[in-house]
Amino acid sequence: MERCGPAPGPGHKRSENKKPLRVKVISLGSAEVGKSCIIKRYCEKRFVPKYLATIGIDYGVTKLQVRDREIRVNIFDMAGQPFFYEIDCGKRRVVDESEGRLWAESRGFHYFETSAQSGEGINEMFQLFFSSILDMCENGKRPQSSVSLGFTKEQADTIRRIRNSKDSWEILGMKPGASRDEVNKAYRKMAMLLHPDKCLAPGSEDAFKAVVNARTVLLKNIK
C-alpha cells in the first residue's frame, strides 16, 4: 500500500506551475568605467583587478530567486568603444555622488553606490532591478517609481545650472552691470529656493553656499 503525504496547500501548486522567467540584459556605457567588473562580481562572485578591454560582446549568466519565482539572467556586456555599437553615450565625464544622485532621482530612477572590488551594493542593485522586472511582467505594466523626491524640477535644474556656471554673475542668473538691489533680489529668490531646510535635492547645500558667496563677491564690486 502506497503511503501518501498531506495534500499540498493552494499556494504550493501555484508556485510549482510558475515557470522560470528568463531575462536578457544589455550593458552599455563608456569604456573603462567598470561594467565588466560589476557583471563578473555579480555573476561569478569574483573581482578582476587587471583591466582587460571587452572585445565586441562578453557574456554573463546567473540565476536568482525573487519572491517565489526563479529568474534566469543572461547579460550581454557590450564593449565600451563607440564603434562596437550605434548608441551615442553623449558627453562623457566623471561626476560626484551628489550630481549622479540628483540626475537619477530627478528622473525617478534609483541611485546606487557600488564596488566591484568589495561587492558593496552589487547584489542590492541587481535584486531591486530584477524585482522591478518581475513586477512589470506579472502586472503587465511598468511599476511606479518608489523614489520619494524631496525637491522640485526647478530646484534640480537650478542646482545643475549653478554647477555649470563660470562666474558669480552666472550663478545668480544675472548679467554684469546689475545694481545692488537687483543682486539682492536675485539672491533672496535663489536662497529661498535652495535653502537646505527647504530643498532636499542632492547638492543643494553646496549650491546654496555658492549663491551666498556669489552675492558677497558681487556686492563688494558694486558701489
C-alpha positions in Angstrom: 0.0 0.0 0.0 1.4 3.4 -1.0 1.7 6.0 1.7 0.5 9.5 0.7 1.6 12.6 2.4 -0.6 15.6 3.3 -2.2 17.3 0.4 -0.3 20.4 -0.8 -1.9 23.8 0.0 -3.2 26.0 -2.7 0.0 28.1 -2.8 2.1 25.0 -3.4 0.6 24.2 -6.8 0.6 27.8 -7.9 4.4 28.0 -7.1 5.1 24.8 -9.0 3.3 25.9 -12.1 5.3 29.1 -12.4 8.0 28.7 -15.0 11.4 30.3 -14.5 11.5 33.8 -16.0 14.3 34.4 -18.5 15.6 37.9 -18.6 18.1 39.3 -21.1 20.1 42.4 -20.2 22.3 44.6 -22.3 25.1 46.5 -20.5 26.1 49.8 -22.2 28.4 52.6 -21.2 31.8 54.3 -21.8 35.0 52.2 -21.8 37.0 51.6 -18.7 34.2 52.5 -16.2 33.9 49.0 -14.7 30.9 47.5 -16.5 32.6 44.1 -16.9 33.9 44.1 -13.3 30.4 44.7 -11.9 28.9 41.9 -14.1 31.7 39.5 -13.1 31.2 40.3 -9.4 27.5 39.7 -9.7 27.5 36.6 -11.9 30.8 34.9 -10.9 31.3 36.4 -7.4 34.8 37.5 -8.1 36.8 40.6 -8.8 39.2 41.0 -11.7 41.9 43.6 -10.7 43.6 43.7 -14.1 41.9 45.7 -16.8 41.1 43.7 -19.9 39.1 45.6 -22.5 36.0 43.8 -23.7 36.2 43.0 -27.4 32.8 43.0 -29.0 30.5 41.3 -26.5 31.1 39.4 -23.3 28.5 37.2 -21.7 27.3 36.7 -18.1 24.9 34.1 -16.8 23.3 33.7 -13.4 20.0 32.9 -11.7 18.3 34.2 -8.6 15.1 33.9 -6.6 12.7 36.8 -6.4 9.9 36.0 -4.0 8.5 32.7 -5.3 9.9 33.0 -8.9 13.2 31.8 -10.3 14.8 34.3 -12.7 17.4 33.2 -15.2 19.6 36.0 -16.3 21.7 36.5 -19.5 23.7 39.7 -19.5 25.3 40.9 -22.8 28.3 43.0 -21.8 28.9 45.4 -24.7 32.4 46.8 -25.3 32.7 50.5 -24.3 34.3 51.7 -27.5 31.7 53.5 -29.6 32.5 51.6 -32.9 31.1 48.5 -31.3 27.5 49.9 -31.1 25.3 52.6 -32.6 24.1 54.2 -29.4 25.7 57.5 -28.7 26.6 57.8 -25.0 26.9 61.6 -25.4 29.2 63.7 -23.3 31.4 61.6 -21.0 32.8 62.8 -17.7 33.3 61.9 -14.1 30.6 63.0 -11.7 30.5 63.0 -8.0 27.8 61.3 -5.9 25.6 64.3 -5.4 25.4 65.1 -9.1 24.8 61.5 -10.0 22.1 61.1 -7.4 20.5 64.4 -8.5 20.4 63.3 -12.1 18.9 59.9 -11.2 16.4 60.9 -8.6 15.1 63.9 -10.6 14.2 61.4 -13.3 12.6 58.9 -10.9 15.5 56.4 -11.0 17.1 54.7 -8.1 20.7 55.5 -7.4 23.3 53.0 -6.1 26.9 53.4 -5.0 28.6 50.1 -5.8 32.1 48.5 -5.6 33.0 45.6 -7.8 36.1 45.0 -5.7 34.3 44.6 -2.4 30.9 43.7 -3.7 29.2 46.5 -1.8 25.8 47.4 -3.3 26.1 45.0 -6.2 23.5 42.4 -5.0 21.1 45.1 -3.7 21.2 46.9 -7.0 20.5 43.8 -9.2 17.9 42.4 -6.7 15.9 45.6 -7.0 16.4 45.7 -10.8 15.1 42.2 -11.3 12.3 42.6 -8.7 11.0 45.5 -10.8 11.2 43.5 -14.0 9.2 40.7 -12.3 6.6 43.2 -11.2 6.4 44.5 -14.7 5.9 41.0 -16.2 3.3 39.9 -13.7 1.3 43.2 -13.7 1.7 43.9 -17.4 2.9 47.4 -16.9 6.0 49.3 -15.7 5.9 49.7 -11.9 5.7 53.2 -10.5 9.0 54.5 -9.1 9.2 54.3 -5.3 11.8 57.1 -5.2 10.5 59.8 -3.0 11.6 63.2 -4.2 12.2 66.0 -1.6 12.7 68.6 -4.3 11.1 70.1 -7.4 12.3 70.1 -11.0 13.0 73.8 -10.7 15.3 73.2 -7.8 17.1 70.3 -9.6 17.5 72.5 -12.8 18.9 75.4 -10.7 21.4 73.2 -8.9 22.6 71.9 -12.3 22.9 75.4 -13.7 24.9 76.6 -10.7 27.3 73.7 -11.1 28.0 74.7 -14.7 28.2 78.5 -14.0 31.5 80.1 -14.8 31.3 83.2 -12.5 29.3 84.8 -9.8 27.0 86.6 -12.3 26.0 83.3 -13.9 25.4 81.7 -10.5 22.8 84.3 -9.7 21.4 84.2 -13.3 22.3 87.8 -14.0 24.3 89.9 -16.5 27.2 92.2 -15.5 26.1 95.7 -14.6 23.2 94.9 -12.4 22.5 97.1 -9.4 22.9 96.2 -5.7 19.1 95.9 -5.4 18.9 93.6 -8.4 21.6 91.4 -7.0 20.0 91.2 -3.6 16.6 90.4 -5.2 18.1 87.6 -7.2 19.9 86.3 -4.2 16.8 86.2 -2.0 14.8 84.3 -4.7 17.5 81.7 -5.1 18.2 81.4 -1.3 14.5 80.7 -0.7 14.6 78.1 -3.5 17.7 76.3 -2.4 18.0 76.6 1.4 18.9 73.2 2.7 16.0 73.4 5.2 13.5 73.5 2.3 15.4 71.7 -0.5 16.4 68.1 -0.1 17.9 67.8 -3.6 21.5 66.3 -3.6 23.9 69.1 -3.9 21.6 71.8 -2.5 23.9 72.7 0.3 26.8 73.3 -2.0 24.6 75.2 -4.4 23.3 77.4 -1.6 26.8 78.2 -0.4 27.7 79.1 -4.0 24.8 81.6 -4.1 25.8 83.2 -0.8 29.4 83.5 -2.0 28.3 84.9 -5.4 26.3 87.6 -3.7 29.2 88.6 -1.4 31.6 88.8 -4.3 29.3 90.9 -6.5 28.3 93.4 -3.7 32.0 94.1 -3.0 32.4 95.4 -6.5 29.2 97.3 -6.8 29.0 100.8 -5.4 
